Amino acid sequence: MRRLPDRAAPARAAAVSGNLRNGQAELGLLEGDMKKLVALSPLPFLPIFLLPMMEISAQDAEFMGVVKTKVYRQSGPEAIGPEDMPGEKPFVLDAFADASEPNSLTSATLDRPSGADVPLFAEDGGEEFFFDQKFNTLAELDASFANGSYALKLVGLSDGARTVPLSLTGDTYPDPPKFADYNAAQQIDHSTATTFTWSSIAGGTTDTWVFFEIEDQDGDAVFETPFPGEDGALDGTSTSVEVPAGTLSEGSSYAVRLDIVELVDENETYATAIAGYQAVLKMGIQTLGPDEEAPTLQDSFPFYGEEEIVAKSVVTFVFSETMDQTVAPGEAISWTGIPEPGSFSYQWSPDGQTLFCHYTPGLPTSATIQWVLNPDGSAAKLRDSAGNNLPDNNHQGDFFTSSVSNLEAPDASLLELFKVRGFSQTSDASPAPGDHFFGLFSSLSGISSVSSIDLDIPVLGLTPDFGEFEFDHRAFDTENSFASKGELDAAYPKGTYAVTLHAFNDGKKTVNLNLSTDTYPNAPKVQEFAAVQNWDSTKAITLRWDAMQGGTASDSICLFIEGDNEVFFETPCFGEAGALDGTATEITIPANSLPPGRTLIAELAFVSFESNDFSQYPDVRLVSGFGSITEFEVQTAGNPFQPILEVSHDGDRASIKVTGERGLLYDLRSSPDLQEWSYATTLWLGNDPQGFMASSSFDSTGSAKRFYRVEPSSGE
């Protein structure tokens, strides 16, 4: 691992010489507080400097150490997982030795518990020696560098051979916190001061070393907190840092990192040596540039042309950037098919990019509803925060409501909170253990009928806006992964969780769910695995698995089989007709449930419940507990299904119906001569489901003769 220049050296030398000038009493204080006088060393995975003892006579080395590190990356408001950027790995071993002068050290090696020496490599003209190795898993790191007794062996010009023993034991890796305001960090105003905030560091104390740094795209530090031991340094009780205005450049990308270190050993018999465990949390950030571009409409819900939309749905628009919330949406949106457009209420998401349009009486049944954003002549215009208008008449759509109203239903139908052990199965052998997960899922009674979910975590406190919408806004589905059970329990401790749903019709609803027992079921194991890899989906297939150990009728077993955007088969939830309980060992998937010629992902889950009731939020099932889930691939035989195009004409009007795979997007193109083809529209197939198939329709006017073709969407 390449180390950065020793930025602390001049300040460190001045501080020590100043202390010496103050006399023997000051020197005695320095010696007595050795463990507290620390400064950061800018190792990429170990930004640690320890203020070494001032020696009257120079020695060949001044600072050295060995550290194990877990590296995490935050990629969303709730998404924290192991480092996954190209060329990086989430587990790292670092060893280093700093020479007191250029070439005062001639060699350095690390003696590990296995007895095999590892050479450290010289750089910066012989001032530093280093070694680092990255691993994909903690097991791989521990296999090569086990916990135990280490030693740094040095050879110096003056001191000769020296051996410094260090003990690296305990696995006391700090647990990563979570950066708050992730979305705001993607649109920073460089001209104003920016405060970065993170959740409390579990077990963090004033003796925990914490360092915050911002690097530009070249890897150069543009901001860093003071070194431990200096005024303003962070520690394990810190939860924020302010970056001054003008530190960052306009329209630029950066990487922030928060380093947390727990020392487990120090040796000062010769120079200063340390051993410890570290956690690094990384996050990409972006500053705003000159905003002269118009915003775009990224998504609208319901989708264009979508049918059977229930009355409790909330029409939702998602824009490409933060919008001006002073604009009255009711004056910038035209509606047809709505009896009283003035009965719409409008609500922006906290980041200002999502607009919820709630029709208070409930959407009318059996209606065709059309909308236009910024229509000609509108009294106000939707625009971004810089004042750029959304283009006029360029954003419009329609959808069709159901003939049956669901206004009597609550805004949600299900809320789940689970801790899960993950496994993967690739053969008839036992499933391999994987990550641990914390999951929240809530099924909604209508599109966006709940705008957000807050989670109050035992000990750690409230996390607002915890849930994330699924792609169609009909559910919240948030999952955080962890490499070990210890990391999972540190981020989500045992206890009672308070979950608050911000519902449009029901108002704010807070319920309590328990996660205290730690009763994980055994890993599910699919039988006859080879048959699953050549599944004739035109026939009914029975999938079998080994029994859930100790499974009862009060437990649950679930199976999901899904493609990129659609669940093709799933068993009913526990308590519903056809649901599997903990005694089940097989399920029959009906013929034509799965598309042919596809590789699908299946999950088989064993679940034990701790909470399971309807009392806190009437008619909403509230469940929590512990699960073990095995993921495996399902390969269906045959060739992928080709879409079917049906066209009927009525004068200059053509009605086009496309039937294809459920959940896929298809591009419809037209041509007057079968030579030149132009794009007509993109259809999402989610209507009239029949097994793995679904259909969608499109009406075209203005041409007496035109040819049509359909193909899987290119995404353009």
C-alpha positions in Angstrom: 0.0 0.0 0.0 1.4 3.4 -1.0 1.6 5.9 1.8 1.2 9.6 1.4 3.8 12.1 2.6 4.2 12.6 6.3 2.1 15.8 6.6 2.5 15.8 10.4 6.3 15.8 10.6 6.9 19.6 10.8 4.1 20.2 13.3 5.2 17.2 15.3 8.8 18.3 15.5 7.8 21.9 16.5 5.5 20.6 19.2 8.1 18.3 20.7 10.9 20.9 20.6 8.6 23.4 22.3 7.8 21.0 25.1 11.5 20.4 25.6 12.2 24.1 25.9 9.6 24.3 28.7 11.8 22.1 30.9 11.9 18.7 32.6 8.3 19.0 34.0 6.9 19.3 30.5 9.0 16.4 29.2 7.7 14.3 32.1 4.1 15.1 31.1 4.8 14.1 27.5 6.2 10.7 28.7 3.2 10.1 31.1 0.6 10.9 28.4 2.2 8.9 25.6 -0.9 7.0 24.8 -3.0 10.1 24.5 -0.6 12.2 22.4 -1.3 10.8 18.9 -1.4 12.2 15.4 -2.7 10.7 12.2 -0.4 9.0 9.7 -1.9 9.2 6.2 -1.9 5.5 5.2 -4.7 5.0 2.7 -6.3 2.4 5.0 -4.5 3.5 8.2 -4.4 7.3 8.5 -2.6 6.9 11.8 0.3 8.8 13.3 1.4 8.2 16.8 3.5 11.0 18.4 6.7 9.1 19.1 8.9 9.6 22.2 11.6 12.2 21.7 15.0 10.5 21.9 18.1 12.4 22.9 20.1 10.3 20.4 18.6 9.5 17.0 17.5 6.0 16.2 17.0 4.4 12.8 13.2 4.0 13.1 10.5 6.2 14.6 7.1 4.7 14.0 5.8 1.3 12.9 2.7 -0.9 13.1 0.5 -3.7 11.8 -3.3 -3.2 11.3 -6.2 -5.1 10.0 -9.0 -3.1 8.3 -12.5 -3.5 7.1 -13.5 -1.1 4.3 -17.1 -0.1 3.7 -18.8 2.0 1.1 -22.1 4.0 1.5 -23.9 4.1 -1.9 -27.3 5.4 -0.8 -29.2 6.9 2.2 -29.3 3.5 3.8 -27.1 1.3 1.6 -23.8 0.4 3.4 -21.9 -2.6 2.3 -18.4 -3.9 1.8 -16.1 -1.9 -0.5 -17.0 -3.0 -4.1 -15.3 -0.5 -6.4 -13.2 -1.9 -9.2 -9.6 -2.7 -8.1 -10.6 -2.5 -4.4 -11.3 -5.2 -1.8 -13.1 -4.8 1.5 -10.5 -6.5 3.8 -6.9 -5.2 4.2 -3.7 -6.0 6.1 -1.2 -3.1 6.5 2.3 -3.2 7.9 4.6 -0.2 7.9 7.8 1.2 9.3 9.0 4.8 9.1 12.7 5.6 9.1 14.0 8.5 11.2 16.1 9.7 8.2 16.4 8.7 4.6 18.1 5.3 4.3 18.6 4.9 8.1 16.7 1.6 7.7 18.1 -0.9 5.2 15.3 -3.5 5.5 12.0 -4.4 7.3 10.0 -7.5 7.4 6.8 -8.6 9.2 6.9 -11.9 11.1 3.3 -13.3 11.3 1.8 -16.0 13.5 2.3 -18.6 10.8 6.1 -18.0 11.1 6.5 -16.9 7.5 8.2 -13.5 7.1 6.7 -10.9 4.7 9.1 -8.3 3.3 8.1 -4.6 3.5 9.0 -2.5 0.4 11.0 0.7 0.5 9.7 4.0 -1.0 10.3 7.8 -0.8 14.0 7.4 -0.9 14.1 4.8 1.9 12.1 6.9 4.4 9.3 4.4 4.5 8.8 0.7 4.3 5.3 -0.8 3.7 3.4 -3.9 2.9 -0.4 -4.2 2.2 -2.6 -7.0 0.9 -6.3 -6.9 0.1 -8.8 -9.7 0.4 -12.4 -10.4 -0.7 -13.4 -12.0 2.6 -12.5 -11.8 6.2 -11.9 -15.5 6.2 -9.2 -15.0 3.5 -7.6 -12.2 5.5 -7.5 -14.3 8.6 -6.2 -17.3 6.7 -3.2 -15.4 5.5 -2.8 -13.1 8.6 -4.3 -14.8 11.6 -4.8 -13.1 14.9 -1.9 -13.7 17.2 1.7 -12.7 17.8 3.4 -10.5 15.2 6.9 -8.9 15.1 8.4 -6.2 13.0 12.1 -7.0 12.2 14.2 -4.0 11.2 17.8 -3.6 10.2 19.2 -0.1 10.6 22.5 1.6 9.8 23.2 2.6 13.4 21.1 0.2 15.5 21.6 -3.0 13.5 18.9 -5.7 13.8 15.9 -5.0 16.0 12.8 -7.0 16.6 9.6 -5.4 17.9 6.9 -7.8 19.0 3.2 -6.9 18.7 0.0 -8.7 19.7 -2.9 -8.4 17.3 -5.9 -10.2 18.8 -9.5 -9.6 19.7 -11.1 -8.8 16.4 -12.2 -5.4 17.9 -13.1 -3.9 14.5 -15.1 -0.7 15.0 -18.6 -0.9 13.5 -19.1 1.6 10.7 -21.5 4.5 11.3 -23.7 5.9 8.5 -23.4 9.2 6.8 -26.6 11.3 7.1 -28.0 13.4 4.3 -26.6 11.2 1.5 -28.7 12.9 -1.1 -27.6 16.4 -0.1 -24.0 15.2 -0.4 -24.6 14.6 -4.1 -25.5 18.3 -4.7 -23.2 20.4 -2.4 -23.0 24.1 -2.9 -19.2 24.7 -2.8 -19.6 28.4 -1.9 -21.1 27.6 1.5 -19.9 25.7 4.5 -20.9 22.0 4.5 -21.5 19.9 7.6 -21.0 16.2 7.2 -22.8 14.2 9.9 -22.7 10.5 10.8 -24.5 8.3 13.2 -22.9 7.6 16.6 -20.0 5.2 16.6 -20.9 2.2 18.6 -18.6 1.8 21.6 -16.7 4.9 20.6 -14.8 6.8 23.3 -12.5 9.7 23.6 -9.6 7.1 23.2 -10.9 6.0 19.8 -9.0 7.5 16.9 -11.1 9.1 14.3 -10.0 10.9 11.2 -12.1 12.5 8.4 -10.7 13.3 4.9 -11.9 14.4 1.5 -9.9 13.4 -1.6 -10.2 14.7 -5.1 -10.3 12.5 -8.2 -6.5 12.3 -8.2 -6.4 11.0 -4.7 -5.0 14.2 -3.2 -6.4 15.4 0.1 -8.3 18.7 -0.1 -9.5 18.6 3.5 -8.6 16.6 6.6 -9.3 16.9 10.3 -6.5 17.6 12.8 -4.4 14.7 14.0 -5.4 13.1 17.3 -3.7 14.9 20.1 -4.1 18.3 18.3 -6.7 20.9 18.9 -10.0 20.0 17.1 -9.1 16.4 16.5 -12.1 14.0 16.3 -12.6 11.0 18.5 -15.1 8.2 19.0 -17.7 10.5 20.4 -17.7 12.8 17.4 -20.6 12.8 14.9 -19.9 15.7 12.6 -17.4 17.9 11.0 -17.7 21.2 9.1 -15.9 21.8 5.8 -15.4 25.6 5.2 -16.8 27.3 2.2 -14.6 27.3 -0.8 -12.7 24.1 0.2 -14.3 22.2 -2.7 -14.5 23.2 -6.3 -17.6 23.9 -8.4 -19.0 20.9 -10.4 -16.5 18.3 -9.0 -16.6 14.8 -7.7 -14.8 13.8 -4.4 -14.5 10.9 -2.1 -15.0 11.3 1.7 -13.7 8.7 4.1 -14.1 8.3 7.9 -11.4 6.2 9.6 -12.0 4.7 13.0 -9.2 2.9 14.8 -9.1 0.8 18.0 -5.6 0.0 19.2 -5.0 -3.3 20.9 -1.2 -3.1 21.5 1.6 -0.6 21.8 5.3 -1.3 22.1 7.8 1.5 22.9 10.9 -0.5 23.7 12.3 0.7 20.4 10.6 3.5 18.6 6.8 3.4 18.8 4.9 0.4 17.4 1.2 -0.1 17.4 -1.2 -2.9 16.5 -4.9 -2.4 15.9 -8.2 -2.9 14.1 -9.7 -0.3 11.8 -13.0 0.5 10.0 -13.1 2.8 7.0 -16.3 4.2 5.6 -16.2 5.8 2.1 -18.8 7.8 0.2 -18.7 9.7 -3.1 -19.9 13.3 -3.1 -20.6 15.9 -5.8 -20.6 19.6 -5.9 -23.1 21.6 -8.0 -21.8 23.3 -11.1 -23.4 26.3 -13.0 -26.9 25.1 -13.5 -28.1 26.2 -16.9 -29.8 23.0 -18.0 -33.5 22.4 -17.8 -34.6 19.6 -15.4 -36.1 16.4 -16.8 -38.9 14.2 -15.6 -37.2 10.9 -14.8 -40.2 8.8 -13.7 -43.9 9.1 -13.3 -46.2 6.7 -11.3 -48.5 5.2 -12.4 -46.5 4.4 -15.6 -47.8 5.7 -18.9 -50.8 3.8 -20.0 -50.9 1.6 -16.9 -54.3 0.1 -16.1 -56.2 -1.0 -13.0 -54.8 1.8 -10.8 -56.5 1.7 -7.4 -58.2 4.7 -5.8 -55.7 5.0 -2.9 -52.8 5.6 -5.3 -50.9 8.9 -5.2 -49.7 10.2 -8.5 -45.9 10.7 -8.2 -43.4 12.6 -10.4 -39.6 12.1 -9.9 -37.4 14.9 -11.4 -33.7 14.8 -12.3 -32.7 17.5 -9.8 -34.0 19.5 -6.8 -37.0 21.6 -7.8 -38.2 25.0 -6.7 -40.7 24.2 -4.0 -42.1 27.8 -4.0 -43.9 27.0 -7.3 -47.6 26.0 -6.7 -47.9 22.6 -8.5 -51.6 23.0 -8.8 -51.0 25.9 -11.1 -48.4 24.1 -13.2 -50.2 20.7 -13.8 -53.4 20.2 -15.8 -55.6 17.2 -15.1 -58.4 15.6 -17.1 -60.6 12.8 -15.9 -60.5 14.3 -12.4 -63.8 15.7 -11.1 -62.3 18.4 -8.8 -58.6 19.1 -9.6 -58.6 21.6 -6.8 -58.9 18.7 -4.4 -55.3 17.6 -5.1 -52.8 18.3 -2.3 -49.1 18.4 -3.2 -46.1 17.3 -1.1 -42.4 17.4 -2.0 -39.9 14.8 -0.7 -37.1 16.1 1.6 -34.6 16.2 -1.3 -37.1 18.2 -3.5 -36.9 15.8 -6.4 -40.1 13.8 -5.9 -43.6 15.4 -6.0 -46.5 13.5 -4.5 -50.0 14.4 -5.9 -52.7 13.2 -3.5 -56.3 13.4 -4.6 -58.1 13.7 -1.3 -61.4 12.0 -2.3 -59.5 9.1 -3.8 -59.0 8.6 -7.5 -62.3 8.1 -9.4 -63.1 4.5 -10.5 -63.2 3.4 -14.1 -61.6 6.7 -15.3 -59.0 7.7 -17.9 -56.8 10.2 -16.2 -54.5 12.4 -18.1 -51.9 14.9 -16.9 -49.7 17.6 -18.5 -46.8 19.3 -16.7 -46.2 23.0 -17.5 -49.0 23.2 -20.1 -49.2 26.2 -22.4 -50.8 29.1 -20.6 -50.3 27.7 -17.0 -50.1 30.3 -14.3 -46.9 28.8 -12.9 -44.1 26.6 -14.2 -42.4 23.7 -12.5 -38.7 24.6 -12.4 -35.4 23.6 -10.7 -33.9 25.4 -7.8 -31.8 27.5 -10.2 -34.9 28.7 -12.0 -34.7 26.6 -15.2 -38.2 25.6 -16.3 -39.2 22.1 -17.1 -39.9 22.2 -20.8 -43.6 23.1 -21.7 -45.9 20.4 -23.1 -43.1 17.9 -23.2 -44.2 15.9 -20.2 -47.6 14.3 -20.3 -49.2 10.9 -19.7 -52.3 9.0 -18.9 -53.4 5.9 -16.9 -56.6 4.0 -16.2 -58.2 3.4 -12.9 -59.8 0.2 -11.5 -63.6 -0.3 -11.5 -63.3 -1.3 -7.8 -62.5 1.2 -5.1 -60.2 0.3 -2.2 -60.7 3.5 -0.2 -61.8 1.4 2.9 -58.4 -0.3 3.1 -55.5 1.1 5.1 -52.6 2.7 3.2 -50.4 -0.3 3.9 -51.1 -4.0 4.0 -47.9 -5.4 5.4 -44.9 -4.3 7.4 -41.9 -6.7 7.9 -38.7 -6.2 9.9 -36.1 -9.0 9.9 -32.6 -10.0 10.6 -31.4 -12.6 8.1 -28.5 -15.0 7.5 -27.7 -15.4 3.8 -26.6 -18.5 2.0 -26.0 -19.5 -1.6 -26.4 -22.9 -3.3 -24.7 -23.9 -6.5 -24.8 -27.7 -6.3 -26.2 -30.5 -4.2 -23.7 -29.7 -1.6 -24.7 -27.7 1.5 -25.3 -24.0 0.9 -22.3 -21.7 1.5 -22.7 -19.0 4.2 -22.8 -15.4 3.0 -23.6 -12.0 4.3 -26.0 -11.1 7.1 -28.8 -8.7 6.4 -31.2 -6.3 8.0 -34.4 -5.9 6.0 -37.5 -3.7 6.1 -40.4 -4.4 3.7 -43.8 -2.7 3.5 -46.4 -3.5 0.9 -48.7 -0.5 0.1 -52.4 -0.4 -0.8 -51.8 2.0 -3.6 -49.0 3.6 -5.5 -47.0 5.9 -3.1 -49.8 5.7 -0.5 -47.0 6.0 2.1 -44.5 8.7 1.4 -41.7 7.7 3.8 -40.8 5.4 6.7 -38.8 6.3 9.9 -37.0 3.7 12.0 -36.2 4.2 15.7 -33.3 1.8 16.4 -32.8 0.5 20.0 -29.9 2.3 21.7 -28.9 4.1 18.5 -32.0 6.3 18.0 -34.1 7.6 15.1 -33.2 7.2 11.4 -35.7 9.3 9.3 -36.6 8.3 5.7 -35.3 4.8 6.3 -37.3 2.9 3.6 -36.7 3.1 -0.1 -39.4 2.7 -2.7 -39.4 -0.3 -5.0 -39.2 0.6 -8.7 -43.0 0.8 -9.1 -43.7 2.7 -5.8 -46.0 -0.1 -4.6 -43.8 -1.1 -1.8 -40.8 -0.1 0.4 -37.9 -2.6 0.3 -34.7 -1.7 2.1 -31.9 -4.2 2.8 -28.5 -3.5 4.5 -25.8 -6.2 4.3 -23.0 -7.0 6.7 -20.0 -9.3 6.6 -20.7 -10.8 10.0 -23.3 -11.2 12.6 -21.4 -9.0 15.0 -21.5 -6.1 12.5 -25.2 -6.6 12.0 -25.9 -6.6 15.7 -23.8 -3.5 16.3 -25.8 -1.5 13.6 -29.1 -3.0 14.6 -29.0 -4.1 18.2 -31.5 -6.4 20.0 -34.6 -4.8 21.3 -37.9 -3.1 20.2 -38.0 -1.1 17.0 -40.4 1.7 16.5 -41.5 2.1 12.9 -43.4 5.2 11.7 -45.2 5.2 8.4 -46.1 8.6 6.9 -49.4 7.6 5.2 -51.4 10.0 3.0 -54.8 8.9 4.1 -54.2 7.3 7.5 -51.8 9.9 8.7 -48.7 9.1 10.8 -48.7 5.6 12.2 -46.1 4.3 14.6 -45.9 0.6 15.5 -43.5 -1.5 17.6 -41.7 -4.6 16.4 -39.4 -6.9 18.4 -36.0 -8.3 17.4 -34.6 -9.9 20.6 -34.4 -13.7 20.5 -31.7 -14.4 17.9 -33.4 -17.6 16.8 -32.1 -18.1 13.3 -33.4 -21.2 11.4 -31.1 -23.6 9.6 -30.0 -22.9 6.1 -32.5 -24.0 3.4 -31.2 -26.6 1.0 -32.8 -27.4 -2.4 -32.9 -31.0 -3.4 -32.2 -32.3 -7.0 -30.3 -29.2 -7.8 -29.4 -30.2 -11.4 -33.0 -30.4 -12.4 -33.4 -26.7 -11.4 -30.8 -25.8 -14.0 -32.9 -27.2 -16.9 -36.4 -26.4 -15.9 -39.1 -27.1 -18.4 -41.3 -24.2 -17.5 -44.1 -25.3 -19.9 -44.9 -28.0 -17.3 -45.7 -27.9 -13.6 -42.6 -28.5 -11.5 -42.3 -29.6 -7.9 -39.4 -28.1 -6.0 -38.3 -29.9 -2.9 -36.0 -29.0 0.0 -34.6 -30.4 3.3 -36.9 -29.8 6.2 -36.7 -26.7 8.5 -35.3 -28.1 11.7 -37.9 -27.8 14.5 -40.2 -26.1 12.1 -43.8 -25.7 13.3 -47.1 -24.3 12.0 -46.2 -21.0 13.6 -43.1 -20.7 11.4 -43.1 -19.7 7.7 -41.4 -20.9 4.5 -41.4 -18.7 1.5 -40.2 -19.1 -2.1 -39.6 -16.2 -4.6 -38.5 -16.5 -8.2 -37.8 -13.3 -10.1 -36.3 -11.7 -13.1 -34.9 -8.2 -13.5 -38.0 -6.3 -12.7 -40.7 -8.8 -11.9 -41.5 -11.6 -9.4 -42.8 -14.4 -11.6 -43.7 -16.7 -8.7 -44.0 -16.3 -5.0 -45.8 -18.2 -2.3 -48.5 -16.3 -0.3 -47.5 -14.6 3.0 -47.9 -16.4 6.2 -51.6 -16.4 7.3 -52.9 -16.1 3.7 -54.5 -18.9 1.8 -51.9 -21.3 0.4 -49.0 -20.0 2.6 -46.4 -22.5 3.6 -45.6 -23.1 7.3 -42.5 -24.4 8.9 -43.4 -28.0 8.2 -43.5 -27.8 4.4 -40.9 -29.5 2.3 -42.1 -28.9 -1.3 -44.1 -26.6 -3.6 -45.5 -27.0 -7.1 -44.9 -24.2 -9.5 -47.7 -24.2 -12.2 -46.9 -24.6 -15.8 -46.0 -21.4 -17.7 -45.4 -19.4 -14.5 -41.8 -18.7 -15.6 -40.5 -17.4 -18.9 -38.5 -19.8 -21.1 -34.9 -19.4 -21.9 -34.0 -17.3 -18.9 -31.7 -17.4 -15.9 -33.8 -16.4 -12.9 -32.9 -15.8 -9.3 -34.8 -17.8 -6.6 -34.8 -17.4 -2.8 -36.0 -20.0 -0.4 -36.5 -18.6 3.1 -37.0 -20.2 6.5 -38.6 -17.7 8.9 -39.3 -17.7 12.7 -41.4 -14.9 14.0 -41.1 -12.8 17.1 -43.8 -10.3 16.4 -47.0 -11.2 14.4 -50.1 -9.2 14.9 -52.7 -6.9 13.4 -53.6 -5.0 16.5 -51.4 -1.9 16.4 -52.4 -0.8 12.8 -55.8 -2.4 12.1 -55.9 -4.6 9.0 -52.1 -4.2 8.5 -50.1 -7.3 9.2 -47.0 -6.5 11.3 -44.3 -9.1 11.5 -40.7 -9.3 12.7 -38.2 -12.1 13.3 -35.2 -14.0 12.1 -34.7 -15.8 8.8 -32.2 -17.9 6.8 -32.4 -17.4 3.1 -30.7 -19.5 0.4 -30.3 -17.9 -3.0 -29.9 -20.1 -6.1 -30.3 -19.7 -9.9 -33.1 -21.2 -11.9 -32.4 -21.9 -15.6 -35.4 -22.4 -17.8 -35.2 -24.5 -20.9 -36.1 -23.3 -24.4 -35.7 -19.9 -26.2 -36.8 -16.6 -24.8 -40.4 -15.7 -25.5 -40.9 -13.4 -28.5 -43.4 -10.5 -28.1 -46.7 -10.7 -29.9 -48.0 -7.6 -31.8 -51.7 -7.1 -32.6 -52.9 -4.1 -34.6 -56.4 -3.1 -35.4 -57.4 0.0 -37.5 -60.3 2.3 -37.4 -59.9 5.0 -40.0 -56.8 7.0 -39.1 -56.6 5.4 -35.7 -54.6 2.3 -34.9 -54.8 0.3 -31.7 -51.7 -1.7 -30.9 -51.5 -4.4 -28.3 -48.2 -5.9 -27.2 -48.0 -9.2 -25.3 -44.6 -10.2 -23.9 -42.8 -11.0 -20.7 -44.2 -9.4 -17.5 -42.1 -6.6 -16.1 -40.1 -6.0 -19.3 -40.0 -2.7 -21.3 -40.6 -2.9 -25.0 -40.0 -0.2 -27.7 -42.7 0.2 -30.3 -41.5 1.6 -33.6 -43.5 2.5 -36.8 -42.7 2.9 -40.5 -44.6 4.0 -43.6 -42.6 1.8 -45.9 -40.8 -0.9 -43.9 -37.5 1.0 -44.6 -37.4 4.0 -42.2 -38.4 3.2 -38.6 -39.2 5.8 -36.0 -39.7 5.4 -32.3 -43.3 5.6 -31.2 -43.3 4.7 -27.4 -42.0 2.4 -24.7 -44.5 0.1 -23.1 -44.2 -1.5 -19.7 -45.9 -4.9 -19.7 -47.7 -5.2 -16.4 -51.3 -5.5 -17.3 -53.5 -8.5 -17.9 -51.0 -11.0 -16.4 -51.2 -14.5 -17.6 -48.5 -16.6 -16.1 -45.2 -15.0 -17.1 -46.9 -13.0 -19.9 -48.6 -9.6 -19.7 -49.8 -7.0 -22.2 -50.1 -3.3 -22.8 -51.9 -1.2 -25.4 -51.1 2.0 -27.3 -53.3 4.1 -29.6 -51.8 5.9 -32.6 -53.6 8.5 -34.8 -52.7 10.6 -37.8 -51.8 8.0 -40.4 -54.1 5.9 -42.6 -51.3 3.4 -43.3 -48.4 2.5 -41.1 -46.4 -0.6 -40.2 -45.4 -1.4 -36.6 -42.8 -3.6 -34.9 -41.9 -4.2 -31.3 -38.6 -5.1 -29.6 -37.1 -5.3 -26.1 -36.3 -1.7 -25.0 -32.9 -0.5 -25.7 -33.2 1.9 -22.8 -32.6 5.0 -25.0 
